Amino acid sequence: MFKQYPKQLVLVRHGESILNVARANSPILFANQADRAPFMGVPDHKVELTALGREQARATGLGLRLAGFRFDHFYDSGYARTVETLDHILEQLLEKDLPAPKRIHSFLIRERESGYTYCMTRPEVEKTFPWLEEYWKTLGPVFARPIGGESIADVIERVRVFLEQVFTETNGERVLIVLHGRVLAAMRYLLENWTYDQLEEFMQSKGCVNCGVTVYNRNTETATLELAQYNTAYYRKEV
């Protein structure tokens, strides 16, 4: 699918964010006004990590270092939670006396835009858009588009552009990307040549944990990337 590939591609979902906690029982919408209150006026790109999320990121950096991972390029989405996660990973991953590495913030891998319902509660959405649930059931998790937002299919198209650019810039090198759960789904779809059914099944699963690590290595014979590990939580294991 792509003309060039890095030697190794490591994808890390961001650490636990304050929004993950607030929506623990209702992942897409706020369950009630009390859960929503701290986020009024706070755009998605400014949502920060929890204390646990920062610990997860530091443990992930240490785990990657002890496992022998080394990188030439670093990317994040520019959202506070991915920037913070990469900050803490690098604290543990790199030797203390090394200069700060070059890193790139790319809005092409920003979280899926949730549109007008971003700061709404489930009861508010049900009252304002009573037809939305049936629409979502009919189109499914890949093609349904939040009102004013993006479908997963939309996300895939911008992620495709991102990967084409990155793979051209990093041919034969080692790349670490800190991203969001739905962006990870888009990347897996593209890198593993999934069918729509495979993507839909993944979207309906629990998905990747916070700071879950996914690794692709380049096959020297085929010159393509092959999945080596998925959803490894270094903060939960001995390295």
C-alpha angles and dihedrals in degrees: 000000000000124000096221137024137194120245090246133005120198120187122194124187112221121264123264110302130203087249091055088057095045091051097039092123097034110032099187102035137024112264094219145350094268091059091045098047099084091054100052106125093007112118119217094250091061097053107122136207125267120238087261090051091055090049090050091052094049091048089049092053091050092046092051092049094049090047089057101252117155127176141203099191135034129197136178135170097251090244113130094244095054093042091051092046093052091045091057094041090055091049088065102027100056131061111258097239096050119106117254109277124241110259133180129216110210123188087197087081096043118134118278109280108245095196126203095348093061095106099026128110122235093251090051092051092047090052097043099039105026092166095053098090093053091046090052093049091050099048097033132217096300102052105024110106122209111235105277091358142086135282119223086252088059091050091051092058095055092042088054089057091048093052093048090054096044095046091052091051096044105037108162094001135106120263134192119194126184110202149146130281097251092045088053089054090052091050093049090050091054099039097044097038093237123186120236088257092055091049092047091050090051092048090054093050127083089263127201121342122236108285090008109161123223119188131197123185125196114248105227092210100048096026089223132116120262126194110251101171139357133202098357110171106203091187088065100048144056112251 
